[in-house]
């Protein structure tokens, strides 16, 4: 359930943008042009589906600092997604989810002003039948619909003003399509400022448990690695190949010795060392590279994986490895990178990604996608990195 089309209004620098990404995406642009704000807006939608919207807005300082230039009074999302499945039968058309948060007066509080999930594919094409709704919300009114469009109206006051209806009706007795949609949206993974410092929990021994997906904060890396590296031959081979490509033949393998009762630690075995190196003693760059490789090599990623500046703290020689893993991952999920690195762009040689350029103009972020045909003509003579360095890449958007 990746993004087909996303429109956002009123969020930070995103006064009004519309974006239609591909399967593999790279977002470029100057500092403070809005790349990270786009990822944060996507992350907030994920939190809305998880029932964590109010806590996340509070953590970000309330609704006031999230509004564009203190002039906007509400934040609007309109998300058109790839189809989701119900049981074994796919839904043939895309789904659209709309969400509006409105500021209450001049305070930092808000309420859900509008919410809608429906199948509007045929209406968008100007065809019949009429659109089908699955949930609808406005102040004082919340209703859900089954496949026969029979409605169930919530009791007045039973739906909190600061939480989405989507997050409240995704339990075992809800509409299967709504449950699938909410689960897929909740599974989007946005990685921004993941801690790898010496005090980061991901360096410490972890309780043994089955986990197959790296959490957005990255701190469950060891359980995920232990699960996949010891349980999936394909994952182990892919990860070992990536580590050898980055570190050469000196890299041997990962090992997970017990640290205490029900806890394991992560160590790397190097051919040149007699003692395995623990996660606590790895460099920040090595640990970050291992984290990125794990995210991109997961056999069961969420429907969307977004990573803010994956090149941070890494040697340029590692960029081809990340590009190859991202290209492979885009066959299983929608991949989004933001970057300032010409070396990372240069590394996409076989499969050029969809390039989105962000610009800061008239006090707001503007997005433009580079035309595929024009890009391919230029790539006959130049690399992506060379086009970025020359300014030609931004000029194509």
N, C-alpha and C positions, 0 to 999 in steps of 0.2 A: 504494500500500500504506500507507494511513493507519491511525491508531489507531482501532479500534472501542472497545476497553476496555483499560485499563492498571491493574494493581494493583502496588503497591510496599510492601514492608515493611522496616523497619530502616535506611533510608538517611537520615542526618542527622535533620532534623526530621520526616521522613515515617515515623512509627512504623508506620502502616498506613492506606493510602489506596487508594481505587478511583476511577477517573475514566473517563467516557465522553464524549469531546469530539465536537464537530461538525466541519464543514468549515472554518468560520471561527470562531475562538475568541479571547476576550479574558479574561485572568485578572486579577482585581483583589484587593486586600486590603492591610492595613497593612504597614509595614516589618517585616521579620523574621517574617513569617507563613508563609513557605515557598514563595513564587512561584519564586524563583531555584533553590531546591533541586529543584523539580519538573523544571525545564529541565535541571539538571545530571544528574539521574537518567536522563532521556531521552538526554542526550549520552553517558552512560556505556554505555548499550545500543548506541549507534552505534559506539563504540570497541570494544566486545566483538565486533561483527560484522566490524570491520576488522582484527582481530588486534593491536590497540593497547591492550588492556585493562590489562595489567600495567604498561605505561609510564604510562598515565593515572592509575592508582591510586597509583603511586609519586609522580607529580607532585603529587597531591592530599594527600600525606603518609602514604601507606599506608592500610590498611583501618581502622585504629583510629579516626581522626577522622571516618570516614564512617559509623560505626555510631551508631544512635540512643542518645544519653544514656549511652554506655558500658555500656548494659544489654543491647542486642542483640548477638548473636554472629554474625549473618549478615544479608546483604542479599538480598532476594528480589524478582524481577520476574516478572510474568505478563502477557504482551502478546498481545492478540487483535487481528489486523489484518484489513484489507480483503483480498480475494483477490488473489493475484498470478498472472501468466500464465506458462505454459510454452509457448514457441514461439508459435503463434497461438491455442492453445486455452486459455481462462481456466479456472482452478480455481474450481469453482462455490461452494465453501464457504470460510469464513474459516480462517485458520491461527492456531495458538496457539504462542507461544514462551515457555518458562519457563527462568529462570536463577537459580541461588542461589550466592552467594559466601560461604564460611564462614571466619571468622577462625581462624588456627592458634594455639591457646593464648591467650596474652595479647600476642602479638607483633603487628606491623603487616603480617605476611604473611597470605595467604589461599590457598584452593584452590577450584576449581569443584566444589561439592558436588552439584549437580543441574543437568541441562540436558535440555531436551526440545523438539522441534519436531514438531508433528503437526496433523492435521485432525480436530478434535473437535466440529465443528459439529453433526452429527446426534446425537452423544451428549449434547451440551448441551441439545438439544431432546427428549431421551428417546426417540430413534428409533434404528433400526438402519440401516445396518450398523455394525459395531464401528469404533472410531476407528482411523485409520491414522497410524503413526509414520514420521517421516523421519530423525530422529536421536535418540539417547538417551545420557545420560552420567551416571555416578556415580563415586565414587572407585574407581580400578582397573578401570573398565569403560567402554568407549566403542564404540558401534555405530551404523552408518548403515543405512538401508533404501532399496531402490528402490521403484518403483511397484507391483511384485508382492509387496512386503514381504519380499523376500529380504535377508538381513542380511550385513553386512561388519563384522567385529569387528577393532578396532585391536589391534596388538601391545601387550602390557603394557609400560608405560613410554614408549610412543611419542607420547603426547599430554601436553603440559606441563600441570601442575596449575593454572597460573595463566592459561591461555588457553582460549577457548571452542572446542568442537568445530566450531561453526558457522563460525568463521573459518578452520579448517584444512581443511575439505572443500569449500570453495567454488571450487576450481580447475576447469580445463576438463574433468576426468574425473568430476566429481561429479554428483549428482542434479540435473537441470535446475531442479526446483522449489526445491531448497535454494539453488542458485546465484542464482536470481531473488530469493528472499527475502533472502539475505545482501546482494546488490547493492542492493536497495531500502532495506534498513535502513542500509547504509553511506552511502547517498545522503541520509539525513536531514541537514538543515542547521540547527544551533542557534547563534545569534549572541548572544554575551554578552561585554560589555566589549571590543568591537572598537576597536583603536587607530586614532585619526585625528590624533594629536598631530604636531608638526612633524618628529619623527624617525621617524614610522611609514613602513614600506617602501611602502605604497600611494601615497605622495606622490612616489616616485622613478620615473624612467624604468624600463620593464620590457622584458624580452626578448619579442619578438614570438612569439606562439604561439596556437594555437586553444584557447580555453577559453570555455565557455558558462555556467558556474555559479560564483558567488562562494563561495570557500572559507569555512569557519566563522570563520577569523581575519580574513577580509576583505582580506587583503593582496594578492590577485591581481586587484583591482578593475580596474586598467588593461588587462591582457590580455583580461578578460571584456568590458569596455566596447568595446575595439578590435574584438574579434571580432563582437559583436552589433550595435554601432552602425553599423559599416561593412558588415555582411553581412546585416542583416535590416531591411527597410523598416518593418515593423510595429513592431519594437522601437524603432527610431529615432523614429518618430512618437509612440509612447507616452511615451518618455523626454522628448522635446522638449516635449510637451504638459504633462507633469508639471513640468518646469523653468520653463516659461512661467507656469504656474498659481502657482508659488511666487515667482518673481522678476519677473514681468511681462514686458512687451515688450522690456525691455533685454537679456534673454537671447536669444542668436541660435543658437548651436550648439556642439557639441563638436568639437574637431579633435585630430588625433594626429600631429604632426610627428615626424620621426625625430630621435632624440637622439644616437645613435651607431650603429655597425654592429649591425644586428639588434635595436635597441632603439627603442621609441617612448615619447613622453611624452604626457600628457594636458593639454590646455588648453581653457579656455572662452572663446568669443568673445562679447563684450558689445558692443552697438551703441554705447554711450557711450564706449568705450575704443578707442584706436587700436591698442593692443597686447593680444594674447590673454593671459589670465591662466592661469598654470601651476598644476598641482595642488599644487606646493610652496607657493604663495602663497594658496591658498584658505583661507577661515576653516574652523575645525573643523566648524561647523554646516553650511556649504555642502557640504563633502566628505561629511559623515555623511548628509545628505539625498540626495546623489547615490548613495551606497552603498546606502541603503535602496530607492531607486527602482529601481536595477539588480537587486537581489535580488528584488523583488516583480514586476518586469516581465519576468523571464526566461521565454522561451518553453518552456524545458525544465527546470523546477525539479525538485528531488527530490520524493519522496512526502510530505515534511513540511518546513515552514519555520517555525522558532520564533525570535522576536526578543524579547529582554529589554529592556523600556522603550524602545521606538522613539522616544518623544518627547524623550529626553535630548538637551539641547543645541540643540533646534529651536524656532523661533518658533511660537506657537499657530496662526498662519495656514497653516502647512504641514500641519496635522493632517487637513483634508479631503482633501488629495492622497493622503496615506498611506492613509487609510481607503478611498478609491476604488480605489487600486492593490491593497490587501489583499483587497477584495471580489472584484475581477477575478481575482486570483491564486488565490483559494479555488475557482475553477472548474477549476484545473489541479493544485492541490496542497492539502494540509491546512495551514492557517495558524494559528499560535498567537502572540499578543501577550501580554506582561505589561505592565501600565501603572498609573501613579498619576494619569494625566492626564484630568480631566473633559472637556477640549477634544477629546481624541482620541475619547472615548466619544461626545461630541456629534456628531462627524463621521460616525458610522455612522447615517445617516438612512434610506436606502432598504432596506438589508438588515441588520437587527439581528444581531449575532454571538451565538454561544453564550457566555453570561457565566458564568464560574466564579469563586466567591468563596473565598479562602483565609482561614482563621482560626487563631489560635494559642490552643489550649485544652488544659489539663491536660498541658502540656509537649510538645505535638505539633501538627503541622499537620493541619487538617481541610479538606476540599474539599467545596463544595456548588455545584450548578448551578442557576441561576435558572430557574424554571419559565417555559417559552416563552409559554404562554397568558396567564399573569398579567402577564408583561413587556409583551406586546403591548397589553394593556388600559391599562397605565400609560403606554405610549408614545403613546397617543391624546391625552394631556394634557401629558406631560413628555418631556424629552430624557433620554438615558442619563446625560449629565453632571449634569443637575439631580438625577436620582435618586441618583447617587453622592454628590453634595454633601449631600443631605438625609439620607443614611443609609438610604433606603428600598430601594436596590438590594441592599445586603448583607442587609437584612431579609427579602427575598424568597427567599433561598437556604435 
